[in-house]
Amino acid sequence: MAYDNGDPKNDWIWDIWFNNWEKNMETSEGCLIPVVAGIGNHEVNQKDASLPQEERAPFYLGYFAQGGKTFFSRAFSPYLSLIVLDSSHITPVSEQVEWLKSTLQSSINYPYIILVYHVPLYPSHRSFDGEVSVEERKLWLPLFDEYKVNVCFENHDHTFKRTKPMRNGHVVEGGTVYLGDGCFGVNPRTIENFSLGYLEKADSKRHFWYVEINANELKAQAIDDNGNLFDEVTILPRKTGK
């Protein structure tokens, strides 16, 4: 987000970030759009893992964490269960599995389940065999598939990406679509993984995803830094119940 890298001296970066948010992220009714933030590597001091977590990610934990945790869920009734995970930046992937299963189970009657986390299961730039990506596919992916998650928002690779619908590593109609890859205000990287078969579209392009949800469909639109719509996907609601 603000690239503070867990350094208390970088408080000024957040001042700029919040000022920009206040100026630009306002609804037509004059309300400020709220922030639901997942943790990434640039919110964390990666040099000293022995530090207490509040010292490793002082700004994220001060501004955004839910009860001191870096993984949490939010229900936007009656349609959406939003689940935010931590790609081992503070909390190891393995320590979130039981909580994730319980949270997905409690979300089975929502027509849309969306996951947000930083390191992609299906990277567009970095290696498919990256340590965290492999661990997430091993421990989280079976649950994503079991509970028929609609969409996962992935980051870290600094590209535009939309995957084909996926289940258990295979292209399956009605499977989970993975959108990413975290390229809003940074220099885009190259696309390296088209040959692996899971990418529907990908590009080295700054963008953000704009999502609208109703009872009938979820529509995600990719908008570039000039305000141009250049990709969109429509996803149907999941059948409620596991």
C-alpha positions in Angstrom: 0.0 0.0 0.0 2.2 2.9 1.3 5.5 0.9 1.2 6.5 1.7 4.8 8.5 -1.7 5.0 7.7 -1.8 8.7 10.1 1.1 9.5 8.7 3.6 12.1 10.6 6.4 10.4 8.4 6.0 7.4 5.3 7.5 9.1 5.4 10.3 6.6 4.6 7.9 3.8 1.3 7.1 5.4 0.5 10.8 5.8 0.7 11.1 2.1 -1.3 7.9 1.4 -4.1 8.9 3.7 -4.2 12.4 2.3 -4.5 11.0 -1.2 -7.2 8.6 -0.1 -9.2 11.4 1.5 -8.9 13.6 -1.6 -9.8 10.9 -4.2 -11.8 8.1 -2.6 -15.1 9.8 -1.9 -18.6 8.7 -3.0 -21.1 10.9 -4.8 -22.9 11.3 -1.4 -19.7 12.7 0.1 -18.8 9.6 2.2 -15.2 8.4 2.4 -14.8 4.9 1.0 -13.7 2.5 3.8 -10.5 0.5 3.6 -10.3 -3.3 4.2 -6.6 -4.0 3.9 -4.7 -7.3 3.6 -1.1 -7.4 4.7 1.8 -7.7 2.2 5.6 -7.7 2.3 5.9 -3.9 2.1 4.0 -3.5 5.4 6.6 -5.7 7.2 10.1 -5.4 8.5 11.6 -8.4 6.7 15.1 -7.9 8.1 14.5 -9.1 11.7 11.8 -11.9 12.1 12.6 -12.1 15.8 10.9 -8.8 16.6 7.4 -8.9 18.1 4.8 -8.6 15.4 3.7 -5.2 16.5 7.2 -4.0 15.8 7.5 -5.8 12.5 4.4 -4.3 11.1 3.7 -1.2 13.2 1.6 0.8 10.8 -0.5 -2.1 9.4 -1.2 -3.4 12.9 -1.9 0.1 14.1 -4.2 1.2 11.3 -5.8 -1.9 9.9 -5.4 -5.2 11.8 -8.5 -6.7 13.4 -7.9 -7.4 17.1 -4.2 -7.7 16.5 -4.6 -10.3 13.8 -3.5 -10.2 10.2 -6.2 -12.5 8.9 -9.9 -11.9 9.4 -13.3 -12.0 7.7 -16.1 -9.5 7.0 -19.7 -10.2 6.0 -21.4 -7.8 3.6 -25.0 -9.2 3.9 -26.8 -10.6 2.2 -24.4 -11.4 -0.6 -20.8 -11.5 0.3 -18.3 -13.1 2.7 -14.9 -11.4 2.3 -12.0 -13.3 3.8 -8.5 -11.7 4.2 -5.5 -13.9 4.7 -1.8 -13.4 5.5 0.8 -15.0 3.1 3.2 -15.7 5.9 4.3 -12.1 6.3 3.4 -12.2 10.0 1.3 -15.3 10.5 2.4 -18.5 8.8 0.2 -20.0 6.1 -0.1 -23.2 8.1 -1.5 -21.4 11.2 -4.5 -20.1 9.3 -5.8 -23.4 7.9 -8.2 -24.4 10.7 -9.5 -20.8 11.1 -9.9 -20.6 7.3 -11.9 -23.9 7.2 -14.1 -22.8 10.0 -14.7 -19.4 8.4 -15.5 -20.9 5.0 -17.9 -23.3 6.7 -19.7 -20.4 8.4 -19.9 -18.7 4.9 -21.6 -21.5 3.0 -24.9 -19.6 2.7 -23.4 -16.6 1.0 -23.7 -16.6 -2.8 -20.3 -15.0 -3.0 -17.1 -15.8 -1.2 -14.1 -13.6 -2.0 -10.5 -14.2 -0.7 -7.8 -11.5 -0.5 -4.1 -12.2 0.2 -0.8 -11.1 -1.1 1.4 -13.9 -2.6 -0.4 -15.5 -5.6 -1.3 -19.2 -5.8 -1.2 -18.7 -9.6 1.6 -16.1 -10.2 1.9 -14.2 -13.5 5.5 -13.0 -13.1 7.2 -15.0 -10.4 8.0 -18.7 -10.4 5.0 -21.1 -10.0 7.3 -23.0 -7.6 7.9 -20.2 -5.2 8.0 -21.4 -1.6 4.9 -19.5 -0.4 2.9 -20.1 -3.5 3.5 -23.8 -3.2 2.6 -23.8 0.5 -0.6 -21.9 -0.2 -1.6 -24.3 -3.0 -0.9 -27.2 -0.7 -2.8 -25.9 2.4 -5.3 -23.4 1.2 -6.3 -24.5 -2.3 -8.1 -27.6 -1.2 -10.4 -25.4 1.0 -10.9 -22.9 -1.8 -12.1 -25.7 -4.0 -14.1 -27.5 -1.4 -16.1 -24.4 -0.6 -16.3 -23.2 -4.2 -14.8 -19.8 -3.6 -15.9 -17.4 -6.4 -12.9 -15.1 -6.7 -9.5 -14.7 -5.2 -7.6 -11.4 -5.4 -3.9 -11.9 -5.6 -1.0 -9.4 -5.5 2.8 -9.3 -5.2 3.7 -9.8 -8.9 2.9 -6.2 -10.1 1.0 -7.2 -13.3 -2.5 -7.4 -14.6 -3.9 -10.9 -14.5 -7.1 -12.9 -14.9 -7.0 -16.7 -14.7 -9.2 -19.2 -16.3 -11.7 -20.7 -13.8 -9.7 -23.2 -11.8 -10.3 -26.2 -9.5 -7.4 -28.3 -8.1 -5.0 -26.9 -10.6 -7.1 -27.6 -13.6 -9.3 -25.4 -15.8 -13.0 -26.2 -14.9 -16.2 -24.4 -15.8 -17.5 -22.6 -12.8 -14.2 -22.8 -10.9 -12.5 -20.0 -8.9 -11.2 -17.1 -10.9 -7.9 -15.5 -9.6 -7.6 -11.8 -10.3 -4.4 -9.7 -9.8 -1.6 -9.1 -9.5 -1.2 -5.9 -7.5 -0.3 -3.2 -10.0 -2.0 0.0 -9.0 0.8 2.5 -8.3 4.0 0.6 -9.1 6.0 -0.2 -12.2 4.6 -3.2 -14.0 6.6 -6.4 -14.4 6.7 -8.8 -17.3 4.3 -11.7 -17.8 6.3 -14.9 -17.5 3.8 -17.8 -17.0 1.5 -17.9 -20.1 3.0 -21.3 -21.0 1.6 -22.8 -17.8 -2.0 -22.7 -19.2 -3.9 -21.1 -16.3 -3.8 -17.4 -17.5 -6.8 -16.2 -19.5 -5.4 -12.7 -19.8 -2.3 -10.9 -18.5 -0.4 -7.8 -19.3 2.2 -5.4 -17.9 -0.3 -2.7 -17.0 -1.1 -0.5 -14.1 -4.7 -1.0 -13.1 -7.3 -1.5 -10.3 -10.2 -3.9 -10.2 -13.7 -2.4 -9.8 -16.3 -4.9 -8.5 -20.1 -4.8 -8.4 -22.1 -7.5 -6.8 -25.9 -8.2 -6.8 -28.0 -11.3 -6.4 -27.6 -12.3 -10.0 -23.9 -11.8 -10.8 -20.5 -10.4 -9.8 -18.9 -8.2 -12.3 -15.2 -7.3 -12.0 -13.8 -4.6 -14.3 -10.1 -3.8 -14.8 -9.5 -0.1 -15.2 -6.1 1.3 -16.2 -4.3 4.4 -14.9 -5.9 6.5 -17.6 -9.4 5.5 -16.5 -10.0 3.1 -19.4 -11.9 -0.1 -19.0 -9.8 -2.8 -20.6 -11.0 -6.1 -19.2 -14.1 -7.5 -17.4 -15.4 -10.8 -16.2 -18.9 -11.8 -15.0 -19.1 -14.5 -12.3 -22.3 -16.2 -11.3 -23.2 -16.8 -7.6 -22.2 -20.1 -6.0 -24.8 -22.5 -4.9 -25.4 -21.8 -1.2 -24.5 -24.6 1.1 -21.2 -26.5 0.9 
